[in-house]
Amino acid sequence: MKEILFLAHRAPFPPDRGDKIRSFHILRHLAARARVYLVAFADDPRDLHPAAEYRALVDECVIVPRTKSRPRAALEALATAQPLSVTAFAHRGVERAVRDILARRPIEAIYVYSGQMAQYLPVAGPRTIMDFVDLDSAKFAAYAEDAQGITRWMMQREARMLAAFEREVAGRVDASLFVSEAEARLLPGSIAIENGIDTAHYDPTAAHVPVVGQGPLVVFTGQMDYRPNIDAVTWFARDLLPQIPGVRFAIVGRAPSGEVRALAGERVIVTGEVADVRGWLKAASVVVAPLKLARGIQNKVLEAMAMARPVVASVAAAEGIDHRGTIRVARDGADFVASVNALLADPVAAAALGKAARAQAIARYDWAAALAPLDPLIGL
């Protein structure tokens, strides 16, 4: 069997947030076809020791805690003229682990998940696949547009330096991957390997822990210390929810920031981390994705589609998803309010939209189909 080194900026186990979901399914796909050696960071102590079912997927597993503070990473970035996104993930222990595996094992391919990990690639080595996921330089350029003062300068610097770094990395790997065609077009010569969804896991007919006593719900799911998610739920709760009578808004996701917790009240539920998001999705009258800034394909939208929920998404959140006839896409706040209210007022139409969404998730976004193009790229 081929031997593959898999580098990830965040341990893929357990697959409980967007970036980990993609990396987990890719790793599992590769592990079914080759021997895989994993080197990854963990920013949650619970991820340092994967459960046996996950550990069994790989032949070797090195997970290093990421403890470097942002101020230290920023100082290193300024001192070394590198992007902060790179210095934040610079770690001698990871460098040693990668060097050790390459010295001991006949590695035939390297799969790099997220641009931050490209710094660990050998100068000359085996076939390399660089999964950028999203073009981070474009994300920071968008952040800079809404920032001011020193923050704006830092974001512009990060966008400029990351763009140069991304181009340099893409020029020396065998293939550069992105999560959507729209992202791939931003870096010429790149390939789209889309996100998928485990439709057997996200099955609306299965038994899920019920959410009871809440009344009609509009639901948002996501990592709630992530700035685009914070901005999305803040906008929805403060500006849109007052125009949508008769429902409560549930913000479901781990690590809610202070801004998010402050939204909790009579009509807004902030759950924090939940054991299983599927119960909340199943209970949703409508699932919303009001993101103003989004890159690639949103797992939160695919999960809601697979759970047969009617979805209303912003243009940014819907980008990259083949959504014709399966979700409602809102151009602005007024359109968002009108779409949610229309679905709440017509449960039959809402159910039909959800049914169409699940059918599309099964037909278009099954992981096996999404990842099939990987095999020839990596030489399997």
N, C-alpha and C positions, 0 to 999 in steps of 0.2 A: 504493500500500500504506500501511496505517497505520504510524505511527512510535511506538515504545514505548520508554520509559526503564525499564531493569531495574536495581534497586538490591539488592545482596546483601551480607550481613555477612561472607561468605567467598566467594572466587572459585569459581564452579561447576566449574572445570576443574582437574585431571581429576576425574571423578565417583567418587572413591575412599573416601568416607566418607558416613555417613547423610545429613547436612544437604546436602552437595554433590550427592548423587545426586538428591534431590528437586529442588533448584534447577536442576541441569543439564537434567533432563528437561522441566521447565516452560519453561526458556529455549529449549530446542530446539523444543518444541511451538510457542511463540510465534514463533520465528524462521522457521518454515516458513510462517507466515501474515502476517508483518509485518516491518518493518525494526526491529531492536533495537539499542539503545545501552546498553552495560553499564558500570556503575560499581560496583566491589566492593573489598573489602579482601582482603589475603593475609596469613596468619600463618605461611606457609611460603614461603621465598624461591623455591622451585621453581615456585610458582604465579604468580609475577610475569610470566612470559613464556609464555603458553599455546601449545601446539603448533598448527601451522597448521590442522589439522582442526577445532580448537575455535575458533580466531580467525576462521575463515571463517564461523562461524555468525552473527556480529554485525557490524553496520556500523561500530561504534566500541567500543573496549574500553579502559577506564581502570581499572587495578588498582593499588591503593595499599598499600604495606606497613603492617601494623598493628604498631607498635613501642611503643606506650604501655604502661608497666608497670602492674601491678595496684595497687601502692601509690599511684602518681600518680593513677590513675583514682578510687581510693577517696577521696583528699584532695579532688579536684575534686567528687566526689559530695556530700561533706559540706559543702563551701564553697558549692555552688550549689543544695543541697536537691533533687538529682535522683537517680534510681536509678544505681547503679554500672554496671549493664548499659548504660546510655545514655552516661555519660561515658567509658566504656572505648572507645566507638566514635565519640566526637566528634573530628573531624579537619578542619582548615581546608582541606586539599587536596581532600578529598572534597566538602566544601561548595562549593568553587570549581568543581569538575568538574561537579557537578549543575547549578549556576547557569549555567555556560557552555553546556551542552547544551540546557537549556531556552530559553536566549536565541537559540541558533543554529538549532535544529531545530523544526519544527512538531509537537512531541510531542502525541499525542492520548490517551495513556494512560500511567500509571506503575504498574509492578508492584513492590511493596516486599516483599522476602523477608527475614523476621525482624524482630521489633519494634524492635531496636536501630537500624534504618535509617530509621524513621519520622521521626526528628529532621531529616532532610534534605528532607522534603516542603515544597513552597511553601505559603504561607498560602492562596493561591487558585491553582488550576491545573487541569490536565486530569483526566479520570476516573482514579481511583486505586483499586487493588486492594491490600489489606494482607494479606499471607500471614503470619500470626503463627506458623504451623506448630504450635507448642504454646503453652499459656498459661504463660509463664515465671513469672508471679507465683505460680501454684499450685505450681510446682516449688520455688521458694524457701521457700514456706510449709511444704512437706514437709521440706525440708532443715532448717528451724528446729526441727522437732519432735525431731530426733535430735542437735541441737547444744547446746552449753553455753556459758555466759559471754558474752564479747564476740562470739564467732562467732554465737551464737544471736541476740543483739541485731542484728547486721549482717544476718543472714538475714531476721529479722522486718521490719527496716526496708526491705530490698530488696523483700520480698513486698508490703508495704503501698504503697510508692511505685510499684512496677511496676504494681500493680493499678490505681492512679489513672491512670497513664500509658496503660495499655492501653485503659481506658474512654474517655479523652480522644481517643486516636487513632481508635478504632472509631467515635466519634461524628462524625468529620469526613471519613471515607473513604467510598467508594461501596459497598465490600463488604469484609468481614473473613472470612478463610479460616482453617481449621484442618485438621489432618491426619486427624481422626476425628470422628465424631458425638459421642463422649464429650467431647472437647475443645471442640467448637463449643457444646455446651450450657452450658459454663462462662461464656460471654460471649454473652448473649442477642442474637439477630438475626444470628448468625454462620452461616457455611456450611461444610460439610465437603467438602474436595477431598482424597481419600485418596491415600496413597502407592501407587505401582505397582511393577512389577518387569519387567525386560527378560528375558522367559523364553527368548528366542533366545540371549541371552548366557549366562544361567544354565541351561544345557542339560546334563543328566547324561549324555547319550549322546555329547556332543562329546568330542574329545580334549583332556585337560587334563594339565598337568604332574603326574605321579603323585607321591604321598607314599608312600614305601616304607620298609619296615624298622621301622615303629613299632608294629605289632601293632594290636589293637582300639583304637579311639580314640573318646573323647567330646570333642567340639569346641565351643569358644565363639569367636565372632568379634566384633570391635569395636575402636573407638578406645580404646587402653588407658591413656590419661591422663585419661579421663573418669570422674568419681567414681562414678556408678551402675555402670559396667562394672567398675571396680576392686573395689567392694564385692561385686558378684555373683560374680566369679571367686574372690575371697578366701573367701567363704562356701562356695562349692562345693568348692574345693580342701581347705580345712581341716576342714569339718564333714561334707560329704556324700561326697566321694571315698573316704574310708576305709571307707565302707559299701557301696562298689561294687567288688567284686573283679575282677581280671583285665583291667583296661583302664588306659590312660593318658589323661590329660586334657591336651588341646592348647589353649592360649590364643593365638589367632591375631589379631594386630593391631598396628598401628604405635604407637610412643611408649609402650611399657610403663613405668609408673611404678616407682619403687624398690620399692614394696610388691608389685607384680606380679612383678617380676624375682626377688624373694626367695622366691616360691612355687616356682620351678623346682627340680626334683629328680628322683628316680628315677621318679616317676609323673606328673610335671607338666612339660610342654614349654611354654616361652615363646618364641614364634618372633620377636617383633618384627615389623617391616614385611615383608610378603611381596609378591612381584610379582603373584601371582594367587591369591586366596583360594579359587577354585573347586576346585583340587586337594585342598585340605584338607577342603572340604565333601564332595567326592566320596568321600574316604577315611573319613569319619566313620561310625562305627556308629550313633551318636546325636549329634544337635546339641542343645545345651542353651542356654537363655536364663533363668538364675536371677536376674533382676533384681528387687530389692525396690522400686525406684523407677523408673518408666518413664512417659514421656508419649507419647501418640499411637501411631502404628503403627511397629513396630520393623522396620527394613530387614533386620536380621540374621535375623529369623524368616522374612520373605518370601523372602530369598535361599536359605535352607535348604529351604523348601518347594519353590521352583522347581527346586532340585537333587535333588528327590525323596528328601530325607533325613527319617527319623523325628525329630520335634522334641518335646522336653519343655520347656515354658515355664512360668514363674510366672504367676500371675493378672495381675500388672502388665504383664508382657511380652506377654501374649496379648490385652490390652485393645485393642479397635478392629479386631481381625482376625476375619474370619468363619471360624472354625476348626473348626466342627462336623465331627467325623469325620476331621479332617486332622492335628491335632496333639494331644498330650497336655498338659493344663493341670494343674499341681500346686499344691495349696492351701498346702502347707507343706513343710518339709524331709523329713519322713517320706514324704509323698506323692511328692516328687521322687525320692527314692532308690528307692522301690517302682516308679515308672514307668520309670526308666532301667533298672533291673535286669530288669524284665519284658520290655522291648524287646530287651535284650541276650540274654536267654534264648530268645527266639522270633524268629529272623531272618525267618521267613516273615511274621509279623504286622508286623514292623518295615518290611519291604519294601512290604507292602500299604499301610501308613500313609503311607510316603513317596510311593508312586504316587498316592494320593488327594490328598496335599498338592500335588503338581505339577499335577494336574488342576484343583485349586481355584485355584492361582496363575494358570494360563492363563485360566480362565473368569472369574475375579473381579478379578484385579489387573494385567492388561495395562495399560501406560501409556496407550495410545491411548484406552481406555475410561475410565480414571481421570481423564484431563485433558479429556475432551470437554466437561464443563460449564463449563470456563474461557471458551470462545469467546463465548457470549452475555454473560457477566459483563464481559468486557473490551471488548466491542463489535466482535468479529471476525465 
